[in-house]
Amino acid sequence: MSVPIITAEGLGKKFILHHQQRERYTALRDVIGIKARSLIGRRPTGGSSREFWALKDLSFTIDEGDRVGIVGRNGAGKSTLLKVLSRIVDPTEGRAEIRGRLASLLEVGTGFHPELSGRENIYLNGAILGMSRFEITAKFDEIVDFAEVERFLDTPVKRYSSGMYVRLAFAVAAHLEPEILVVDEVLAVGDAEFQRKCIGKMKEVSSGGRTVLFVSHNMAAIQNLCTSAMYLSHGRLVMKGATHEVVSEYLRSAEKGAEVHLADRPDRQGNGMVRFTDFSLEDERGGPLASAQTGSAVVFRFDLIAQPGKLKNLHLAMGIDDVHGQRILHLSNETTGEIFPDATGCSRVSVHMPRCPLTPGSYGFTLFSRVNGEIADYIFNAGIFHVEAGDFFGTGRLPESDQGAFVTAHHFTIS
């Protein structure tokens, strides 16, 4: 039985947050007046502090060669966990045992000396990892080729752009053969082509038996790269398991879901034969979703109240708008040919989308209903829902955010 390469037992990290009460600035007249007595600066009037647990009671194991994605909302403790594992900060309680050499890429500039050149920093980082000069030299050309910074190799890295910094830092971390490679969201600084190279390199690293820990809000990258995943919330481990199961749980389990209450909206039009009361997102099994995901099934669910009597020829429509208010999708039962000649007793409407084509972002929606030719309920700008990145094409990549609001299946041929 193999021994895990990372073991965490009861891991916790506490920070003390200091809150300074409002301070009074000294006015100029106080400084230059006859009675001025060293009043330059501010006068604190007191303050308070409280404990904040960024991590609490985390226990898990990671085996050699695993590619583990770590997901969670902002403030969930993902980056703090990586810093503890990287020995940047000490845990307040518990222990983390690392068996092997670890290289981390957590923030732009981490581990580089700004006054040294790119060349010098490559050797410095290698030495920190415990490698000999001969071992670093053997990998030097590969690092430079991957990072594409040959022209600036002898320039102090303080003059590098953030993209150049990240390219060189990742190339050093990935090519100097650590047993464990830890990468935070910092890759988002690079362009799409460089991110693709990084994903490929991390796969290559793990195929050689080394372990990768990867934090990202890009679910497409997580799903494409990682063989397993961990979901953190408020510093605690919610779930660890297969990537698709953990990502699904993450999308279902946000503290604030996608539900929108519509019953009391005053700015509606129509004769009231139908009134929309609630909106939410669901998966295909009827479970609640906090966000839709590009490429995954999503159900737009509308609860409604209908007046007594027959709802003849019920027409329902949902308009979806981008952040600029531009209509990008129109969903209607009339255009799909699904006619409801008698919808008496109807209390819920579900619009099923087998593969959500929307790219990551926020979208507004408008709701419309018509009964027997007359507008029953119409709510303009009824609410907002969110879409997370998903692996629509099975490549871990989606178009850039400025290249359209939705994606569709397609392929290329050359003759």
C-alpha positions in Angstrom: 0.0 0.0 0.0 1.5 3.4 -1.1 2.0 6.1 1.4 0.1 9.4 0.6 2.4 12.2 -0.5 0.4 14.8 1.4 -1.4 14.2 4.7 -3.4 16.8 6.6 -4.9 16.2 10.0 -7.1 18.6 11.8 -5.5 21.5 9.9 -6.6 25.0 11.1 -5.3 28.6 10.5 -6.5 31.5 12.6 -6.0 35.2 11.9 -6.6 38.1 14.2 -8.5 40.9 12.4 -8.0 44.4 13.8 -10.8 47.0 13.3 -9.7 50.5 13.9 -12.5 52.9 14.9 -13.0 56.1 13.1 -10.0 58.5 13.5 -10.0 62.3 13.6 -7.4 64.0 11.4 -5.7 67.0 12.9 -6.7 70.2 11.1 -4.1 72.6 9.8 -5.1 75.2 12.3 -4.3 72.8 15.1 -0.8 72.4 13.7 0.1 76.0 13.1 -1.7 77.5 16.0 0.0 78.8 19.1 -1.3 75.9 21.2 -0.2 73.2 18.7 1.6 70.5 20.6 2.9 67.9 18.2 -0.5 67.2 16.7 0.6 66.2 13.3 -0.9 62.9 12.2 -4.0 61.1 13.3 -5.6 60.4 16.6 -6.9 56.9 17.0 -9.9 56.7 19.2 -9.7 53.0 20.0 -10.3 49.8 18.1 -11.2 46.1 18.4 -10.1 42.8 17.1 -11.6 39.4 16.5 -10.6 35.9 15.5 -11.1 34.7 11.9 -10.5 31.0 11.1 -9.5 30.8 7.4 -9.1 27.0 7.8 -10.8 24.8 10.3 -10.4 21.1 11.0 -9.2 20.0 7.5 -8.2 16.4 7.2 -7.4 14.7 3.9 -4.8 12.7 2.0 -3.4 13.1 -1.5 -1.6 10.3 -3.3 1.4 10.5 -5.6 0.5 11.4 -9.1 -2.9 12.9 -8.3 -4.1 16.0 -10.1 -6.3 17.7 -7.5 -8.5 20.7 -8.2 -9.4 22.9 -5.2 -12.7 24.8 -5.7 -14.7 27.2 -3.5 -16.1 30.7 -3.4 -13.9 33.7 -2.6 -12.9 33.5 1.0 -13.3 29.7 1.2 -9.7 29.2 2.3 -8.2 27.8 -0.9 -5.2 30.1 -1.1 -4.6 29.9 2.7 -4.5 26.1 2.4 -1.9 26.3 -0.4 0.2 28.7 1.7 0.1 26.3 4.6 1.1 23.4 2.5 3.9 25.5 0.9 5.2 26.4 4.4 4.7 30.1 3.7 2.5 30.3 6.8 2.3 28.0 9.8 -0.9 26.3 10.8 -2.5 27.4 14.1 -3.5 23.8 14.8 -3.2 20.4 13.3 -0.4 19.2 11.0 0.4 18.8 7.3 3.0 16.3 6.3 4.6 16.7 2.9 6.7 13.8 1.5 8.7 15.3 -1.4 10.1 18.5 -2.9 7.3 21.1 -3.4 7.3 24.0 -5.9 4.5 26.6 -5.6 3.2 29.4 -7.8 0.8 31.3 -5.7 1.2 35.0 -6.6 2.9 37.0 -9.3 6.4 37.5 -8.2 6.5 34.9 -5.4 10.0 33.4 -5.1 11.7 35.9 -7.5 14.2 38.5 -6.4 13.2 41.7 -8.4 16.7 43.0 -8.7 18.0 39.8 -10.3 17.7 38.9 -13.9 15.5 36.1 -15.3 18.6 34.0 -15.7 19.7 34.5 -12.1 16.3 33.8 -10.7 16.1 30.5 -12.6 19.3 29.4 -10.8 18.1 30.9 -7.5 14.8 29.0 -7.6 16.5 25.8 -8.5 18.9 26.2 -5.6 15.9 26.8 -3.2 14.4 23.5 -4.5 17.7 21.8 -3.5 18.9 21.2 -7.1 22.6 21.4 -8.1 23.8 23.9 -10.7 24.4 21.1 -13.1 20.7 19.9 -12.8 19.4 23.4 -13.3 21.6 24.0 -16.4 20.3 20.7 -17.9 16.8 22.1 -17.8 17.7 25.8 -18.5 16.9 25.8 -22.3 13.6 24.0 -21.8 12.5 26.6 -19.2 13.5 29.6 -21.4 11.7 28.1 -24.5 8.5 27.4 -22.5 8.5 30.9 -20.9 9.3 32.7 -24.2 11.4 35.3 -22.5 14.8 34.7 -24.2 15.1 38.4 -25.3 14.7 39.5 -21.7 16.7 36.8 -19.9 19.4 39.2 -18.6 16.9 42.0 -17.7 16.0 42.4 -14.0 12.6 40.8 -13.5 11.2 43.9 -11.8 11.0 45.3 -15.4 8.9 42.3 -16.5 5.2 42.6 -17.2 2.9 40.4 -15.1 2.5 38.0 -18.0 6.2 37.6 -18.4 6.6 37.1 -14.7 4.0 34.3 -14.6 5.4 32.6 -17.7 8.9 32.4 -16.3 7.7 31.5 -12.8 5.5 28.7 -14.0 8.2 27.4 -16.4 10.7 27.3 -13.5 8.3 25.6 -11.1 7.2 22.9 -13.6 10.5 22.1 -15.2 12.7 21.7 -12.1 11.0 18.4 -11.4 9.5 18.9 -7.9 7.5 16.0 -6.6 4.6 18.3 -5.9 3.5 21.3 -8.0 1.2 23.8 -6.4 -0.5 26.4 -8.6 -3.0 29.1 -7.6 -5.3 31.2 -9.8 -2.2 33.2 -10.9 -2.3 31.5 -14.3 -5.3 33.7 -15.1 -2.8 36.5 -15.7 -1.5 34.7 -18.8 -3.1 34.7 -22.2 -5.3 31.8 -23.5 -2.5 30.1 -25.4 -0.2 30.2 -22.4 -2.9 28.8 -20.2 -3.3 25.9 -22.7 0.4 25.2 -22.5 0.3 25.2 -18.7 -2.6 22.8 -18.6 -0.7 20.5 -20.9 2.5 20.8 -18.9 0.7 20.0 -15.6 -0.8 16.8 -17.2 2.7 15.9 -18.4 4.1 16.5 -14.9 1.5 14.2 -13.3 1.9 11.5 -15.9 5.5 11.2 -14.7 4.2 10.4 -11.2 4.4 13.8 -9.7 1.4 15.5 -7.9 -0.4 18.7 -8.9 -2.6 20.9 -6.7 -4.5 23.5 -8.8 -6.8 26.3 -7.5 -9.0 28.0 -10.0 -12.4 29.5 -10.5 -12.3 28.2 -14.1 -14.4 25.0 -13.9 -13.5 24.2 -17.5 -9.8 24.1 -16.6 -10.5 22.1 -13.4 -12.6 19.5 -15.2 -10.1 19.2 -18.0 -7.0 18.8 -15.9 -7.9 17.3 -12.6 -8.6 13.6 -11.7 -10.1 14.6 -8.4 -11.2 17.7 -6.5 -11.8 19.2 -3.1 -14.6 21.7 -2.3 -13.9 24.2 0.5 -16.4 26.4 2.2 -15.7 28.8 5.1 -12.4 27.1 5.6 -13.9 23.6 6.0 -13.7 20.6 3.6 -17.2 20.0 2.2 -16.4 17.2 -0.2 -13.5 15.4 -1.8 -13.9 13.0 -4.7 -14.2 12.6 -8.5 -13.9 16.0 -10.2 -17.3 16.0 -11.9 -19.1 15.1 -8.6 -17.3 17.8 -6.6 -17.9 20.5 -9.3 -21.6 19.6 -9.4 -21.9 19.9 -5.7 -20.0 23.2 -5.7 -22.4 24.6 -8.3 -25.4 23.4 -6.3 -24.3 24.5 -2.9 -23.7 28.3 -2.9 -24.9 30.1 0.2 -26.9 32.4 -2.0 -28.7 30.5 -4.7 -30.1 31.7 -8.0 -33.7 32.0 -6.6 -35.5 35.2 -7.4 -38.9 36.1 -5.8 -41.3 37.8 -8.2 -44.7 37.6 -6.5 -44.5 41.2 -5.2 -43.0 42.9 -8.3 -45.1 46.0 -8.9 -43.7 46.8 -12.3 -45.5 44.0 -14.2 -48.1 44.2 -17.0 -50.9 41.9 -18.0 -54.5 40.9 -17.0 -53.3 38.6 -14.1 -54.6 35.3 -15.4 -51.0 34.1 -14.8 -48.6 35.6 -12.3 -45.0 34.5 -12.0 -44.0 34.1 -8.4 -40.5 32.6 -8.2 -37.5 31.8 -10.5 -34.7 29.4 -9.8 -32.1 27.2 -11.6 -32.1 23.4 -11.3 -30.2 20.5 -12.7 -31.8 17.8 -14.8 -32.7 15.8 -11.6 -34.5 18.8 -10.0 -31.7 19.7 -7.6 -31.1 23.5 -7.0 -28.2 25.2 -8.7 -26.5 28.4 -7.6 -25.2 28.9 -11.2 -25.6 27.4 -14.6 -22.4 26.0 -16.2 -21.3 26.3 -19.8 -21.9 22.9 -21.6 -24.0 21.3 -18.7 -27.7 20.8 -18.5 -29.7 23.5 -16.8 -33.4 24.0 -16.1 -34.9 27.4 -15.7 -37.8 26.9 -13.3 -40.7 29.4 -12.9 -43.4 29.0 -10.3 -46.7 30.8 -11.0 -50.2 31.3 -9.8 -53.1 31.0 -12.3 -56.6 32.5 -11.8 -59.5 30.0 -11.7 -60.6 28.9 -15.1 -59.0 27.4 -18.1 -55.7 28.6 -19.4 -56.3 28.3 -23.1 -53.5 28.5 -25.6 -50.8 29.3 -23.0 -47.8 31.0 -24.4 -44.6 31.3 -22.3 -41.4 33.0 -23.2 -38.1 33.9 -21.5 -35.7 36.5 -23.0 -32.1 36.4 -21.9 -30.0 39.6 -22.1 -26.2 40.2 -21.7 -24.8 42.7 -19.2 -25.4 45.6 -21.7 -29.1 44.7 -21.9 -28.7 43.3 -25.4 -31.1 40.4 -26.1 -29.1 37.3 -27.0 -31.6 34.5 -26.6 -35.3 34.1 -26.8 -36.9 30.9 -25.4 -40.5 30.3 -26.3 -42.9 27.3 -26.4 -44.4 28.6 -29.6 -41.1 28.5 -31.5 -40.4 25.0 -30.2 -43.9 23.9 -31.3 -44.9 22.8 -27.8 -48.5 24.0 -27.7 -50.5 24.0 -24.4 -54.2 24.3 -25.5 -55.4 23.7 -21.9 -53.0 24.3 -19.0 -55.5 24.3 -16.2 -53.9 23.6 -12.9 -50.5 24.7 -14.1 -48.3 25.9 -11.2 -44.7 25.4 -12.5 -43.0 25.9 -15.8 -39.6 24.4 -16.6 -37.4 25.3 -19.6 -34.9 22.6 -20.2 -31.6 23.4 -21.8 -29.5 20.2 -22.4 -26.2 22.0 -22.9 -26.0 25.6 -21.7 -24.4 27.6 -24.5 -23.8 30.7 -22.5 -20.2 31.8 -21.7 -19.3 32.7 -18.1 -20.8 35.8 -16.8 -24.1 37.4 -15.5 -27.3 37.5 -17.5 -30.6 39.3 -17.0 -33.9 37.7 -18.0 -37.4 38.9 -18.9 -40.6 36.8 -18.5 -43.7 36.8 -20.6 -47.0 34.9 -20.7 -50.0 35.1 -22.8 -53.4 33.3 -22.4 -55.8 33.0 -25.2 -54.2 35.9 -27.1 -54.0 38.3 -24.2 -51.0 39.3 -22.2 -51.3 37.6 -18.8 -48.0 38.6 -17.1 -45.0 40.4 -18.3 -42.0 41.3 -16.1 -39.2 43.2 -17.8 -35.7 42.7 -16.2 -37.2 40.1 -13.9 -33.8 39.1 -12.4 -30.2 38.0 -12.9 -28.6 34.6 -13.0 -24.9 33.6 -13.3 -23.0 31.1 -15.5 -19.7 29.5 -14.5 -17.1 28.2 -17.0 -17.5 24.5 -18.1 -15.7 22.2 -20.4 -18.0 22.6 -23.4 -15.6 21.3 -26.0 -13.7 18.8 -23.8 -10.5 20.9 -24.2 -10.6 22.9 -21.0 -10.9 26.1 -23.1 -13.6 28.6 -23.9 -13.5 31.7 -26.1 -12.2 34.9 -24.6 -14.9 36.9 -22.7 -15.1 39.5 -25.4 -15.6 37.0 -28.2 -19.4 36.5 -27.9 -21.9 35.5 -25.2 -22.5 31.9 -26.2 -20.8 28.9 -27.8 -22.0 26.1 -30.1 -20.7 22.8 -31.3 -18.5 23.0 -34.4 -15.5 21.5 -36.1 -12.9 22.4 -38.8 -11.7 20.5 -41.8 -8.8 21.4 -44.2 -8.5 20.1 -47.7 
